[in-house]
Amino acid sequence: MRARWPYLALILAGGGCTGAIGANAGSTGSGAAGAGNPAGTGNSGGPGVAGTGNTVGTGTGNSGGPGAGGSTGTTPTPVNFACDAAAKPPVATLRRLTMAQFRNTVSDLAAFALASTSAGATVMTELASPLGELPDDRREAVPQDLHGSYRRLDQSLQQIHVESTYDVGVALGVALTTTARLGTVVGSCATDTSTSNDATCLDSFIKKFGARALRRPLTTDEVTFYTTAYGSSATASAAAYADLIGLFVTAPEFMYFVEHGDTAVSGQTGAYDVSPYELASRLSYQLWQTGPDDALLAAAADGSLRDATTYNAQVTRLLADPRARPALDEFFADWMKVEDLPAMDAKNADATFKTFAGADLPDSKLRQAMIDDVVGMLDYYTWTSPAGISALMNSDLSFARDARLAKLYGASAWNGTGAPPMLPAGQRPGLLTRALFLSTGTANTRPIMKGVFVRTNILCDTIPPPPPGANAKPPELGPNMTTRESVEALTEMPGTICASCHGPAINPLGFATEGFDSLGRFRTAQRLFDASGTETGTKAVNTMTVPQVNYGDTASISTPAELMSLMLTSGKVEACLARNFFRYTYGRWEDTTTDGCALEDARKALANGGNVADLAAAAVKTAQFKRRTFQ
């Protein structure tokens, strides 16, 4: 099998380099620089540079930012997306399975081969060592999000991918062809004493196992290829069958979404509806992170998957299956950038942090508890008690299952079933007041980073990169100034280039949650410390701010609840979530000109109180999900 590998590696490497994964695949608007120039239609361009009184972009989709050196201009138009059914999406690249999808597919293939989920799980335990060598999927850094966006955008192909997936394939082949398992996997014809049925046995196995591995029936040429690869003789051999299994698992058609399409889209040259089998794979990997099951493959085989009623029923079935939850949890984790949360106990020996934390000195488990809290909240309003964006922005329920985190919230720990406990009234409304977004692993808050996250990930506004030479070190806590005072002194000095972005676009959104400290505890005053960690006094926390959720809106707020209200009435949260789910679904950044229909379908699923499961359903029902552009 190792002799065959260079050929396969060459195919994989060639496929992985098609197109520019993660790059901006289409126009996102281009607001011109200079005085008074509005940003372009669609996803507006970045702020104008050094203009006087630059107006804010008012294009459909997402508004532009304030111009450097200018005013924040006028309130942008309501956020929605123009749907042009004749617009052709950009040419699709050849996407590989993520490593999570690869693991899931191997697991399901083992269960299929052994006709037993539990037996398949046993095989996966035996494969723990090679599976442990698979590289983790990374949140891919792209020009639009240098902090890392979605793992599905990670299409890198390194030597470790080649070697580790090869080793998994070899190990799976060996595990499935032991003396105890060969008869189940291949059939009794592979273990009896007769040789007269070996050729038929091999042919049957290639067609059955191969169709599941490649997620479609094999062509005649493919059957011939795998028969030849088995060896010059069809005599039953455990080692030859093991090699064959490994060959299937390392095939390009297993590792990649190889699509050909079969019906041209009217009016869109080079665009095709994908075949029923290709559609079944798209649907299952989108909603389950694994290959299609028997029911989905049967709907592909008889062509009924193209019938709207059948297709919608399959979508409903897949979303009702427990496998849909971990798939959406990956989206939640990437959207919320949970990996960016630092270790909470890293500074436990630091004098200042130790005094600051007091009886709440973190343990090594607190970081994961904060992540589970937010993902658990999103799960609850998606599956357990489905509710829309309003619930996510206003909820006063606690989803902290860890006693230490619940104590920071002033609530009891949730057992994961039944009604979650209430938070102290009026203190902590909605998703963005949870510790995940407030904690820094230090004694100091980070209002700049909070503001950037809300502006870019929740509102989808564009913020230009810092100017060359900008101080990337966060403002440190001083003995006489609050964090807000330090940030304002550093970034809002009148006449500086920093002030034009930090003043209207970034800092105010971060200041709105300064009523919580860097462990996520509610506060009305900030404790101050000297260099030795001695507390020097306190200062009242100032949360009065003009957040400009819509640029140019001069309404002031002083509580997180007021911020959430402005965000909800803006319509930008639903539109931004639609954008983020598009990126997760298609593995690329959106183009509001050519992707407008898919974006608007997703936005509308949320606009009338829909939840994230409704968004997931809308994303796979839109026409674009069922098509591919080849040229």
Secondary structure, DSSP 8 states (H G I E B T S, - for coil): -TTTHHHHHHHHHHHHTSS-TTS--S-------STT----SEE-----SS-SS------SEE-----TTS---S----------TT---------B--HHHHHHHHHHHHHHHHT-HHHHHHHHHHTHHHHHTS-------BTTBTT---GGG-----HHHHHHHHHHHHHHHHHHTSTTTHHHHT-GGGTSS-STTHHHHHHHHHHHHHHHHHTS---HHHHHHHHHHH-S-----HHHHHHHHHHHHTSHHHHB-----SEE-TT-TTEEE--HHHHHHHHHHHHTSS---HHHHHHHHTSGGGSHHHHHHHHHHHHHSTTHHHHHHHHHHHHTTGGG---TTTTTTSHHHHHHHGGG---TTHHHHHHHHHHHHHHIIIIIS---HHHHHH--B----SHHHHHHHTS----SSSS--B-STTT--SGGGSHHHH--SSSS--HHHHHHHIIIIIS--------TT---S-----SSS-HHHHHHHHH--TTSHHHHHIIIIIHHHHHTTTTB-TTS-B-SEEEEE-TTS-EEEEEE----B---SSTT----B-SHHHHHHHHHHHSHHHHHHHHHHHHHHHSS---TTTSHHHHHHHHHHHHTS--HHHHHHHHHHSGGGGEEE--
